[in-house]
């Protein structure tokens, strides 16, 4: 994979790859550009770890958002 003009390799489990591809699709960006953004904003650690953390935080935010939407629905009933 090429990120910012340099070749790199990343190894993450297939579940993370699948979710990362889905995030890129929903955000209408290429997988390479999404990984480039993750790489550019990571504070420390290697890129594989940064990808795992990104996917985990994305899913946690999604669950929190869906949970708060469900709470609002229940409260309005």
C-alpha positions in Angstrom: 0.0 0.0 0.0 1.2 3.5 -0.7 0.6 6.3 1.8 1.7 9.8 1.1 4.0 8.6 -1.6 5.7 5.9 0.4 5.2 2.2 0.3 4.2 0.6 3.6 2.7 -2.7 4.8 0.1 -3.0 7.5 -1.0 -6.2 9.2 -4.3 -6.3 11.0 -6.9 -9.0 11.5 -9.6 -9.5 8.9 -12.4 -8.1 11.1 -10.5 -4.8 11.3 -9.9 -4.7 7.6 -13.5 -5.4 6.9 -14.7 -2.6 9.2 -12.0 -0.2 7.9 -13.2 -0.8 4.3 -16.8 -0.2 5.4 -15.8 3.1 7.1 -14.0 4.2 4.0 -17.0 3.4 1.8 -19.4 5.2 4.1 -17.1 8.3 4.2 -16.7 8.1 0.4 -12.9 8.0 0.6 -10.4 5.5 -0.6 -8.9 3.0 1.9 -5.5 4.5 1.2 -6.6 8.0 2.0 -8.4 6.8 5.2 -5.2 5.0 6.4 -3.2 8.0 5.4 -5.4 10.2 7.7 -5.0 7.7 10.5 -1.3 7.7 10.0 -1.1 11.5 10.0 -3.0 11.8 13.3 -1.6 9.0 15.4 0.1 10.0 18.5 2.3 7.0 19.0 2.7 3.3 18.3 2.8 1.6 15.0 0.3 2.0 12.2 -1.4 -1.4 12.7 -2.2 -0.4 16.3 -3.4 3.0 15.2 -5.8 1.4 12.8 -7.2 -1.0 15.4 -7.7 1.9 17.8 -9.4 4.0 15.1 -11.8 1.2 14.2 -12.5 0.5 17.9 -13.2 4.2 18.6 -15.4 4.4 15.5 -17.5 1.5 16.7 -17.7 2.8 20.2 -18.9 6.2 19.0 -21.5 4.5 16.7 -22.8 2.4 19.6 -22.9 5.5 21.9 -24.7 7.5 19.3 -27.2 4.7 18.6 -27.7 4.2 22.3 -28.5 7.8 22.9 -30.9 7.8 20.0 -32.7 4.8 21.5 -32.9 6.5 24.9 -34.5 9.6 23.3 -37.0 7.4 21.5 -37.9 5.6 24.8 -38.1 8.8 26.7 -40.6 10.3 24.2 -42.9 7.3 24.4 
